Amino acid sequence: MGYTRHIEGMKAFGKHLRSLRLAKGLSQEQLAWKADIELSQISRIERGIINTSLSQLLVIAAALEIPLKELCDFEIDS
C-alpha cells in the first residue's frame, strides 16, 4: 500500500489556517516567528503544498493562541 496525500484536504486546511492567521492580524512572517517555524514552511502549508505534522499543528495552534480543535475545524470543498 502506497502513501496517499489528500490534496483537497491539504488545500482546505491551508485556506483555513490563512483565515485564522489573518483574523489574528498576523503576517506569515509573524506567525512563523511565534511558532518557530520557517516562513517558507508556513507559506507551503497555507498553499496546501505540504502535509504538515501533528507537532507543527500543535505549535501553530499555540502561536495563534487557539485550541488545536479550532485549528482543525474546517470543511473540505466538494
C-alpha positions in Angstrom: 0.0 0.0 0.0 1.4 3.4 -1.0 1.4 6.7 0.8 -1.6 8.8 -0.3 -1.9 12.6 0.2 -5.3 14.2 0.4 -4.7 17.2 -1.8 -8.1 18.8 -1.3 -7.8 18.4 2.4 -4.4 20.0 2.5 -5.6 22.9 0.4 -8.7 23.4 2.6 -6.6 23.3 5.8 -4.2 25.8 4.3 -7.1 28.2 3.4 -8.4 27.8 7.0 -5.0 28.5 8.5 -4.7 31.6 6.4 -8.1 32.9 7.5 -7.3 32.2 11.2 -3.9 33.9 10.9 -5.4 37.0 9.2 -8.2 37.1 11.8 -5.4 37.4 14.5 -3.8 40.2 12.5 -0.6 38.3 11.8 1.6 38.2 8.8 3.0 34.8 7.7 6.4 36.1 9.0 4.9 36.9 12.4 3.2 33.5 12.7 6.4 31.8 11.6 8.4 33.7 14.3 5.8 32.9 17.0 5.7 29.2 16.1 9.4 28.9 15.5 8.8 27.5 12.0 10.4 28.6 8.8 8.5 31.3 6.9 8.6 29.1 3.7 7.0 26.3 5.7 4.0 28.5 6.7 3.7 29.5 3.1 3.7 25.9 1.8 1.2 24.9 4.5 -1.2 27.7 3.5 -0.9 26.9 -0.2 -1.7 23.2 0.5 1.7 22.1 -0.9 2.9 20.1 2.1 1.2 17.7 4.6 2.3 19.2 7.9 2.9 17.2 11.1 1.0 17.0 14.3 3.9 18.6 16.1 3.7 21.6 13.8 -0.1 21.8 14.2 0.4 22.0 18.0 2.9 24.8 17.8 0.9 26.7 15.2 -2.2 26.5 17.4 -0.2 27.7 20.4 1.2 30.6 18.3 -2.3 31.6 17.2 -3.4 31.2 20.8 -6.3 28.9 19.9 -7.1 25.3 20.8 -5.9 22.6 18.4 -9.6 21.7 17.8 -10.2 25.1 16.3 -7.3 24.8 14.0 -8.6 21.5 12.8 -12.2 22.6 12.4 -12.5 23.2 8.7 -14.6 21.9 5.8 -13.2 20.3 2.6 -14.7 21.9 -0.5 -16.5 19.3 -2.6 
